[in-house]
Amino acid sequence: MLIVGLAATIAVRPVPVQAHHSVTNFWQVDEKIAVTGVVTRISIVNPHPSLLIDVTEDGQTVRYLAILG
């Protein structure tokens, strides 16, 4: 009975896992750009905070999304 109890404890014991998702599939992380604009929204939420930035380019407003972290 002791062996069954130990086996059950090992089988259901919480194991720390690490979440992983690759940002290189979606964003150009090696390329740095500089923009000047108006921050229209700051979102501080899990898993990553973000900024929305309105930038005027060639007379048109372009919205940039900056993911932090």
N, C-alpha and C positions, 0 to 999 in steps of 0.2 A: 504494500500500500504506500510506503514511503517513496518508492521509486516512481509510482504513478503520480503522486503529488509533486515531486520534483520535476518530472517531465512536463506536467501541466503548467507549473510555475515558469519554467524556461520557455515554453511555447507561447504563453500569453504575456510575458514580461515586456513592458514598453521598451522599444529600442529607439534611441535618437536617430533621426534621419535628417539629411540636409537637402533642402529643396534646391533645385538647380534648373535654370533655364538660360539658354544662350541668347545674349543680346546681339551677337555678331550676325545672326541670321536675319535680323530685322533692321538694325541700325549700323551706321558707319562709325564705329567707336574709335578708329584711328585717325579720323579726319576731324580737325578742329576748325570751327568757324566762329566769327564774331558778328553779332547782330546788335543793332541799336533800335530799341522800340519801347513799347509800353507793355508792362506786365499786366495782363488782364485777369489772370486768375492764378492763385497759389493753392495747390492741393497737397496737404500734408497727411497722407494716408499710407497704410501698409499695402503692398510691400515696398512701394517706391513713391516718394514725393515727386511732384511735377509742377512745371510752370507753363502757362500759355502766354506767348509774347506776340503782340501785333506789331509787325514791321512794315514800313512803307517802302515798297520797291517799285520803281518806274511808275509812280503815281497810284499804285494799287496796294491795298493792305493784304499782307500775307501773314497767316497765323502759324507760328512755330510752337511746337510742343517739345519741351525740354524735360526729359526723364532724369531724375537725380538718383544716383546710387546705382 
